[in-house]
């Protein structure tokens, strides 16, 4: 066999393995939401002061009489605590 041909095969095989490993790592980093039906819809809550709907995970939380309320901003939360809902 020709020495250059053998080196070319080895380099080609190594390049193939690197590309394959890179693609696999890239797929593992992709968010699960790209797969249809794999993620539940995000829960929205309504701010009782301004009426804005916001994702629950992003909302500020306050309590009154043992009940939880969710707010879009510090301003709405402060207004709610002062007792002026609008």
Backbone as XML, in Angstrom:
<?xml version="1.0"?>
<chain id="A" units="angstrom">
  <residue number="1" name="UNK">
    <atom name="N" x="0.822" y="-1.185" z="0.000"/>
    <atom name="CA" x="0.000" y="0.000" z="0.000"/>
    <atom name="C" x="0.866" y="1.249" z="0.000"/>
  </residue>
  <residue number="2" name="UNK">
    <atom name="N" x="0.279" y="2.246" z="-0.557"/>
    <atom name="CA" x="0.963" y="3.514" z="-0.605"/>
    <atom name="C" x="0.863" y="4.185" z="0.775"/>
  </residue>
  <residue number="3" name="UNK">
    <atom name="N" x="1.964" y="4.708" z="1.266"/>
    <atom name="CA" x="2.028" y="5.322" z="2.587"/>
    <atom name="C" x="1.090" y="6.530" z="2.691"/>
  </residue>
  <residue number="4" name="UNK">
    <atom name="N" x="1.024" y="7.366" z="1.656"/>
    <atom name="CA" x="0.145" y="8.536" z="1.659"/>
    <atom name="C" x="-1.326" y="8.124" z="1.729"/>
  </residue>
  <residue number="5" name="UNK">
    <atom name="N" x="-1.677" y="7.082" z="1.046"/>
    <atom name="CA" x="-3.050" y="6.596" z="1.067"/>
    <atom name="C" x="-3.441" y="6.149" z="2.483"/>
  </residue>
  <residue number="6" name="UNK">
    <atom name="N" x="-2.540" y="5.443" z="3.146"/>
    <atom name="CA" x="-2.780" y="4.970" z="4.503"/>
    <atom name="C" x="-2.940" y="6.149" z="5.469"/>
  </residue>
  <residue number="7" name="UNK">
    <atom name="N" x="-2.098" y="7.156" z="5.360"/>
    <atom name="CA" x="-2.201" y="8.343" z="6.205"/>
    <atom name="C" x="-3.515" y="9.080" z="5.914"/>
  </residue>
  <residue number="8" name="UNK">
    <atom name="N" x="-3.892" y="9.161" z="4.647"/>
    <atom name="CA" x="-5.158" y="9.794" z="4.275"/>
    <atom name="C" x="-6.346" y="9.085" z="4.894"/>
  </residue>
  <residue number="9" name="UNK">
    <atom name="N" x="-6.331" y="7.754" z="4.921"/>
    <atom name="CA" x="-7.409" y="6.994" z="5.555"/>
    <atom name="C" x="-7.487" y="7.284" z="7.061"/>
  </residue>
  <residue number="10" name="UNK">
    <atom name="N" x="-6.352" y="7.315" z="7.707"/>
    <atom name="CA" x="-6.321" y="7.571" z="9.151"/>
    <atom name="C" x="-6.831" y="8.986" z="9.448"/>
  </residue>
  <residue number="11" name="UNK">
    <atom name="N" x="-6.362" y="9.978" z="8.716"/>
    <atom name="CA" x="-6.801" y="11.359" z="8.919"/>
    <atom name="C" x="-8.296" y="11.491" z="8.619"/>
  </residue>
  <residue number="12" name="UNK">
    <atom name="N" x="-8.756" y="10.865" z="7.570"/>
    <atom name="CA" x="-10.184" y="10.894" z="7.231"/>
    <atom name="C" x="-11.041" y="10.275" z="8.316"/>
  </residue>
  <residue number="13" name="UNK">
    <atom name="N" x="-10.593" y="9.143" z="8.843"/>
    <atom name="CA" x="-11.336" y="8.482" z="9.914"/>
    <atom name="C" x="-11.383" y="9.362" z="11.163"/>
  </residue>
  <residue number="14" name="UNK">
    <atom name="N" x="-10.262" y="9.970" z="11.528"/>
    <atom name="CA" x="-10.234" y="10.839" z="12.699"/>
    <atom name="C" x="-11.139" y="12.060" z="12.506"/>
  </residue>
  <residue number="15" name="UNK">
    <atom name="N" x="-11.149" y="12.626" z="11.317"/>
    <atom name="CA" x="-12.024" y="13.769" z="11.036"/>
    <atom name="C" x="-13.490" y="13.345" z="11.134"/>
  </residue>
  <residue number="16" name="UNK">
    <atom name="N" x="-13.816" y="12.181" z="10.622"/>
    <atom name="CA" x="-15.184" y="11.657" z="10.717"/>
    <atom name="C" x="-15.609" y="11.516" z="12.171"/>
  </residue>
  <residue number="17" name="UNK">
    <atom name="N" x="-14.738" y="10.961" z="13.011"/>
    <atom name="CA" x="-15.061" y="10.766" z="14.436"/>
    <atom name="C" x="-15.265" y="12.106" z="15.140"/>
  </residue>
  <residue number="18" name="UNK">
    <atom name="N" x="-14.423" y="13.096" z="14.837"/>
    <atom name="CA" x="-14.565" y="14.412" z="15.447"/>
    <atom name="C" x="-15.882" y="15.082" z="15.055"/>
  </residue>
  <residue number="19" name="UNK">
    <atom name="N" x="-16.232" y="15.005" z="13.784"/>
    <atom name="CA" x="-17.478" y="15.599" z="13.320"/>
    <atom name="C" x="-18.671" y="14.891" z="13.965"/>
  </residue>
  <residue number="20" name="UNK">
    <atom name="N" x="-18.632" y="13.581" z="14.016"/>
    <atom name="CA" x="-19.718" y="12.813" z="14.614"/>
    <atom name="C" x="-19.881" y="13.166" z="16.093"/>
  </residue>
  <residue number="21" name="UNK">
    <atom name="N" x="-18.779" y="13.279" z="16.815"/>
    <atom name="CA" x="-18.823" y="13.625" z="18.231"/>
    <atom name="C" x="-19.341" y="15.054" z="18.423"/>
  </residue>
  <residue number="22" name="UNK">
    <atom name="N" x="-18.939" y="15.972" z="17.562"/>
    <atom name="CA" x="-19.415" y="17.346" z="17.637"/>
    <atom name="C" x="-20.910" y="17.453" z="17.395"/>
  </residue>
  <residue number="23" name="UNK">
    <atom name="N" x="-21.424" y="16.717" z="16.426"/>
    <atom name="CA" x="-22.863" y="16.722" z="16.149"/>
    <atom name="C" x="-23.630" y="16.155" z="17.336"/>
  </residue>
  <residue number="24" name="UNK">
    <atom name="N" x="-23.137" y="15.090" z="17.918"/>
    <atom name="CA" x="-23.796" y="14.484" z="19.071"/>
    <atom name="C" x="-23.822" y="15.461" z="20.253"/>
  </residue>
  <residue number="25" name="UNK">
    <atom name="N" x="-22.725" y="16.150" z="20.510"/>
    <atom name="CA" x="-22.675" y="17.128" z="21.601"/>
    <atom name="C" x="-23.629" y="18.283" z="21.329"/>
  </residue>
  <residue number="26" name="UNK">
    <atom name="N" x="-23.732" y="18.722" z="20.091"/>
    <atom name="CA" x="-24.632" y="19.805" z="19.726"/>
    <atom name="C" x="-26.086" y="19.403" z="19.962"/>
  </residue>
  <residue number="27" name="UNK">
    <atom name="N" x="-26.448" y="18.173" z="19.592"/>
    <atom name="CA" x="-27.816" y="17.693" z="19.802"/>
    <atom name="C" x="-28.159" y="17.618" z="21.277"/>
  </residue>
  <residue number="28" name="UNK">
    <atom name="N" x="-27.207" y="17.253" z="22.114"/>
    <atom name="CA" x="-27.458" y="17.161" z="23.551"/>
    <atom name="C" x="-27.680" y="18.520" z="24.184"/>
  </residue>
  <residue number="29" name="UNK">
    <atom name="N" x="-27.101" y="19.570" z="23.602"/>
    <atom name="CA" x="-27.261" y="20.923" z="24.146"/>
    <atom name="C" x="-28.547" y="21.583" z="23.714"/>
  </residue>
  <residue number="30" name="UNK">
    <atom name="N" x="-29.234" y="21.049" z="22.716"/>
    <atom name="CA" x="-30.456" y="21.665" z="22.225"/>
    <atom name="C" x="-31.553" y="21.558" z="23.279"/>
  </residue>
  <residue number="31" name="UNK">
    <atom name="N" x="-32.378" y="22.624" z="23.422"/>
    <atom name="CA" x="-33.452" y="22.574" z="24.413"/>
    <atom name="C" x="-34.495" y="21.521" z="24.064"/>
  </residue>
  <residue number="32" name="UNK">
    <atom name="N" x="-35.098" y="20.969" z="25.083"/>
    <atom name="CA" x="-36.091" y="19.915" z="24.890"/>
    <atom name="C" x="-37.333" y="20.427" z="24.174"/>
  </residue>
  <residue number="33" name="UNK">
    <atom name="N" x="-37.558" y="21.743" z="24.191"/>
    <atom name="CA" x="-38.763" y="22.294" z="23.585"/>
    <atom name="C" x="-38.791" y="22.118" z="22.065"/>
  </residue>
  <residue number="34" name="UNK">
    <atom name="N" x="-37.680" y="21.789" z="21.463"/>
    <atom name="CA" x="-37.659" y="21.575" z="20.013"/>
    <atom name="C" x="-38.353" y="20.275" z="19.630"/>
  </residue>
  <residue number="35" name="UNK">
    <atom name="N" x="-38.479" y="19.362" z="20.576"/>
    <atom name="CA" x="-39.167" y="18.108" z="20.308"/>
    <atom name="C" x="-40.654" y="18.330" z="20.542"/>
  </residue>
  <residue number="36" name="UNK">
    <atom name="N" x="-41.497" y="18.060" z="19.535"/>
    <atom name="CA" x="-42.918" y="18.344" z="19.686"/>
    <atom name="C" x="-43.536" y="17.568" z="20.844"/>
  </residue>
  <residue number="37" name="UNK">
    <atom name="N" x="-44.310" y="18.285" z="21.661"/>
    <atom name="CA" x="-45.034" y="17.654" z="22.752"/>
    <atom name="C" x="-44.191" y="17.289" z="23.953"/>
  </residue>
  <residue number="38" name="UNK">
    <atom name="N" x="-42.943" y="17.705" z="24.011"/>
    <atom name="CA" x="-42.075" y="17.287" z="25.105"/>
    <atom name="C" x="-42.142" y="18.222" z="26.303"/>
  </residue>
  <residue number="39" name="UNK">
    <atom name="N" x="-42.765" y="19.381" z="26.142"/>
    <atom name="CA" x="-42.777" y="20.350" z="27.229"/>
    <atom name="C" x="-44.195" y="20.840" z="27.469"/>
  </residue>
  <residue number="40" name="UNK">
    <atom name="N" x="-44.554" y="20.971" z="28.733"/>
    <atom name="CA" x="-45.874" y="21.473" z="29.072"/>
    <atom name="C" x="-45.931" y="22.973" z="28.799"/>
  </residue>
  <residue number="41" name="UNK">
    <atom name="N" x="-47.114" y="23.493" z="28.478"/>
    <atom name="CA" x="-47.227" y="24.928" z="28.265"/>
    <atom name="C" x="-46.933" y="25.692" z="29.555"/>
  </residue>
  <residue number="42" name="UNK">
    <atom name="N" x="-46.400" y="26.873" z="29.402"/>
    <atom name="CA" x="-46.029" y="27.687" z="30.545"/>
    <atom name="C" x="-47.283" y="28.279" z="31.190"/>
  </residue>
  <residue number="43" name="UNK">
    <atom name="N" x="-47.340" y="28.220" z="32.530"/>
    <atom name="CA" x="-48.496" y="28.749" z="33.247"/>
    <atom name="C" x="-48.415" y="30.271" z="33.323"/>
  </residue>
  <residue number="44" name="UNK">
    <atom name="N" x="-49.512" y="30.923" z="32.964"/>
    <atom name="CA" x="-49.598" y="32.373" z="33.049"/>
    <atom name="C" x="-50.450" y="32.746" z="34.253"/>
  </residue>
  <residue number="45" name="UNK">
    <atom name="N" x="-50.068" y="33.827" z="34.925"/>
    <atom name="CA" x="-50.834" y="34.363" z="36.043"/>
    <atom name="C" x="-51.157" y="35.813" z="35.733"/>
  </residue>
  <residue number="46" name="UNK">
    <atom name="N" x="-52.247" y="36.303" z="36.335"/>
    <atom name="CA" x="-52.666" y="37.678" z="36.069"/>
    <atom name="C" x="-52.336" y="38.569" z="37.256"/>
  </residue>
  <residue number="47" name="UNK">
    <atom name="N" x="-51.743" y="39.694" z="36.958"/>
    <atom name="CA" x="-51.452" y="40.700" z="37.964"/>
    <atom name="C" x="-52.783" y="41.326" z="38.397"/>
  </residue>
  <residue number="48" name="UNK">
    <atom name="N" x="-53.113" y="41.281" z="39.703"/>
    <atom name="CA" x="-54.403" y="41.824" z="40.142"/>
    <atom name="C" x="-54.489" y="43.349" z="40.079"/>
  </residue>
  <residue number="49" name="UNK">
    <atom name="N" x="-53.363" y="44.025" z="39.944"/>
    <atom name="CA" x="-53.359" y="45.490" z="39.911"/>
    <atom name="C" x="-53.597" y="46.005" z="38.499"/>
  </residue>
  <residue number="50" name="UNK">
    <atom name="N" x="-52.781" y="45.571" z="37.555"/>
    <atom name="CA" x="-52.889" y="46.116" z="36.192"/>
    <atom name="C" x="-53.542" y="45.156" z="35.195"/>
  </residue>
  <residue number="51" name="UNK">
    <atom name="N" x="-53.715" y="43.890" z="35.600"/>
    <atom name="CA" x="-54.382" y="42.921" z="34.723"/>
    <atom name="C" x="-53.483" y="42.246" z="33.706"/>
  </residue>
  <residue number="52" name="UNK">
    <atom name="N" x="-52.201" y="42.508" z="33.764"/>
    <atom name="CA" x="-51.253" y="41.922" z="32.824"/>
    <atom name="C" x="-51.066" y="40.433" z="33.106"/>
  </residue>
  <residue number="53" name="UNK">
    <atom name="N" x="-51.005" y="39.626" z="32.052"/>
    <atom name="CA" x="-50.692" y="38.205" z="32.195"/>
    <atom name="C" x="-49.188" y="38.023" z="32.032"/>
  </residue>
  <residue number="54" name="UNK">
    <atom name="N" x="-48.578" y="37.289" z="32.954"/>
    <atom name="CA" x="-47.136" y="37.066" z="32.935"/>
    <atom name="C" x="-46.843" y="35.610" z="33.272"/>
  </residue>
  <residue number="55" name="UNK">
    <atom name="N" x="-45.711" y="35.075" z="32.793"/>
    <atom name="CA" x="-45.336" y="33.710" z="33.172"/>
    <atom name="C" x="-45.124" y="33.617" z="34.688"/>
  </residue>
  <residue number="56" name="UNK">
    <atom name="N" x="-45.632" y="32.576" z="35.279"/>
    <atom name="CA" x="-45.546" y="32.419" z="36.735"/>
    <atom name="C" x="-44.102" y="32.454" z="37.222"/>
  </residue>
  <residue number="57" name="UNK">
    <atom name="N" x="-43.183" y="31.855" z="36.462"/>
    <atom name="CA" x="-41.788" y="31.802" z="36.896"/>
    <atom name="C" x="-41.121" y="33.180" z="36.911"/>
  </residue>
  <residue number="58" name="UNK">
    <atom name="N" x="-41.666" y="34.147" z="36.157"/>
    <atom name="CA" x="-41.099" y="35.498" z="36.104"/>
    <atom name="C" x="-41.795" y="36.476" z="37.036"/>
  </residue>
  <residue number="59" name="UNK">
    <atom name="N" x="-42.925" y="36.073" z="37.621"/>
    <atom name="CA" x="-43.742" y="36.985" z="38.418"/>
    <atom name="C" x="-43.172" y="37.185" z="39.817"/>
  </residue>
  <residue number="60" name="UNK">
    <atom name="N" x="-43.449" y="38.360" z="40.368"/>
    <atom name="CA" x="-43.134" y="38.638" z="41.767"/>
    <atom name="C" x="-44.312" y="38.137" z="42.594"/>
  </residue>
  <residue number="61" name="UNK">
    <atom name="N" x="-44.022" y="37.542" z="43.739"/>
    <atom name="CA" x="-45.069" y="36.915" z="44.532"/>
    <atom name="C" x="-45.317" y="37.710" z="45.811"/>
  </residue>
  <residue number="62" name="UNK">
    <atom name="N" x="-46.590" y="37.897" z="46.137"/>
    <atom name="CA" x="-46.982" y="38.541" z="47.373"/>
    <atom name="C" x="-48.125" y="37.759" z="47.998"/>
  </residue>
  <residue number="63" name="UNK">
    <atom name="N" x="-48.320" y="37.938" z="49.294"/>
    <atom name="CA" x="-49.395" y="37.233" z="49.977"/>
    <atom name="C" x="-50.276" y="38.213" z="50.723"/>
  </residue>
  <residue number="64" name="UNK">
    <atom name="N" x="-51.563" y="37.864" z="50.778"/>
    <atom name="CA" x="-52.516" y="38.643" z="51.548"/>
    <atom name="C" x="-53.573" y="37.688" z="52.060"/>
  </residue>
  <residue number="65" name="UNK">
    <atom name="N" x="-53.789" y="37.674" z="53.356"/>
    <atom name="CA" x="-54.760" y="36.782" z="53.993"/>
    <atom name="C" x="-54.522" y="35.321" z="53.624"/>
  </residue>
  <residue number="66" name="UNK">
    <atom name="N" x="-53.261" y="34.927" z="53.532"/>
    <atom name="CA" x="-52.907" y="33.542" z="53.241"/>
    <atom name="C" x="-53.031" y="33.129" z="51.784"/>
  </residue>
  <residue number="67" name="UNK">
    <atom name="N" x="-53.381" y="34.052" z="50.921"/>
    <atom name="CA" x="-53.518" y="33.745" z="49.496"/>
    <atom name="C" x="-52.356" y="34.362" z="48.724"/>
  </residue>
  <residue number="68" name="UNK">
    <atom name="N" x="-51.851" y="33.614" z="47.734"/>
    <atom name="CA" x="-50.751" y="34.104" z="46.901"/>
    <atom name="C" x="-51.281" y="34.954" z="45.755"/>
  </residue>
  <residue number="69" name="UNK">
    <atom name="N" x="-50.568" y="36.051" z="45.483"/>
    <atom name="CA" x="-50.853" y="36.916" z="44.347"/>
    <atom name="C" x="-49.552" y="37.116" z="43.591"/>
  </residue>
  <residue number="70" name="UNK">
    <atom name="N" x="-49.657" y="37.317" z="42.284"/>
    <atom name="CA" x="-48.478" y="37.458" z="41.438"/>
    <atom name="C" x="-48.530" y="38.796" z="40.709"/>
  </residue>
  <residue number="71" name="UNK">
    <atom name="N" x="-47.337" y="39.430" z="40.576"/>
    <atom name="CA" x="-47.265" y="40.774" z="40.032"/>
    <atom name="C" x="-46.213" y="40.872" z="38.934"/>
  </residue>
  <residue number="72" name="UNK">
    <atom name="N" x="-46.447" y="41.801" z="37.999"/>
    <atom name="CA" x="-45.524" y="41.979" z="36.876"/>
    <atom name="C" x="-44.346" y="42.876" z="37.238"/>
  </residue>
  <residue number="73" name="UNK">
    <atom name="N" x="-44.510" y="43.721" z="38.268"/>
    <atom name="CA" x="-43.440" y="44.663" z="38.612"/>
    <atom name="C" x="-43.491" y="45.013" z="40.094"/>
  </residue>
  <residue number="74" name="UNK">
    <atom name="N" x="-42.415" y="45.639" z="40.563"/>
    <atom name="CA" x="-42.351" y="46.111" z="41.944"/>
    <atom name="C" x="-43.426" y="47.179" z="42.184"/>
  </residue>
  <residue number="75" name="UNK">
    <atom name="N" x="-43.678" y="48.004" z="41.188"/>
    <atom name="CA" x="-44.686" y="49.057" z="41.323"/>
    <atom name="C" x="-46.068" y="48.496" z="41.601"/>
  </residue>
  <residue number="76" name="UNK">
    <atom name="N" x="-46.448" y="47.469" z="40.865"/>
    <atom name="CA" x="-47.757" y="46.844" z="41.092"/>
    <atom name="C" x="-47.810" y="46.175" z="42.466"/>
  </residue>
  <residue number="77" name="UNK">
    <atom name="N" x="-46.727" y="45.536" z="42.860"/>
    <atom name="CA" x="-46.674" y="44.890" z="44.169"/>
    <atom name="C" x="-46.813" y="45.928" z="45.284"/>
  </residue>
  <residue number="78" name="UNK">
    <atom name="N" x="-46.102" y="47.057" z="45.170"/>
    <atom name="CA" x="-46.192" y="48.114" z="46.181"/>
    <atom name="C" x="-47.598" y="48.713" z="46.230"/>
  </residue>
  <residue number="79" name="UNK">
    <atom name="N" x="-48.184" y="48.932" z="45.065"/>
    <atom name="CA" x="-49.534" y="49.491" z="45.004"/>
    <atom name="C" x="-50.535" y="48.535" z="45.660"/>
  </residue>
  <residue number="80" name="UNK">
    <atom name="N" x="-50.358" y="47.247" z="45.438"/>
    <atom name="CA" x="-51.236" y="46.233" z="46.040"/>
    <atom name="C" x="-51.086" y="46.243" z="47.565"/>
  </residue>
  <residue number="81" name="UNK">
    <atom name="N" x="-49.855" y="46.350" z="48.043"/>
    <atom name="CA" x="-49.620" y="46.360" z="49.492"/>
    <atom name="C" x="-50.187" y="47.608" z="50.170"/>
  </residue>
  <residue number="82" name="UNK">
    <atom name="N" x="-50.231" y="48.704" z="49.431"/>
    <atom name="CA" x="-50.805" y="49.926" z="49.985"/>
    <atom name="C" x="-52.332" y="49.884" z="49.983"/>
  </residue>
  <residue number="83" name="UNK">
    <atom name="N" x="-52.902" y="48.902" z="49.273"/>
    <atom name="CA" x="-54.359" y="48.752" z="49.273"/>
    <atom name="C" x="-55.071" y="49.461" z="48.155"/>
  </residue>
  <residue number="84" name="UNK">
    <atom name="N" x="-54.320" y="49.925" z="47.141"/>
    <atom name="CA" x="-54.946" y="50.590" z="45.998"/>
    <atom name="C" x="-54.768" y="49.702" z="44.775"/>
  </residue>
  <residue number="85" name="UNK">
    <atom name="N" x="-55.771" y="48.860" z="44.467"/>
    <atom name="CA" x="-55.608" y="47.919" z="43.354"/>
    <atom name="C" x="-55.583" y="48.558" z="41.979"/>
  </residue>
  <residue number="86" name="UNK">
    <atom name="N" x="-56.030" y="49.791" z="41.801"/>
    <atom name="CA" x="-56.011" y="50.380" z="40.470"/>
    <atom name="C" x="-55.273" y="51.690" z="40.450"/>
  </residue>
</chain>
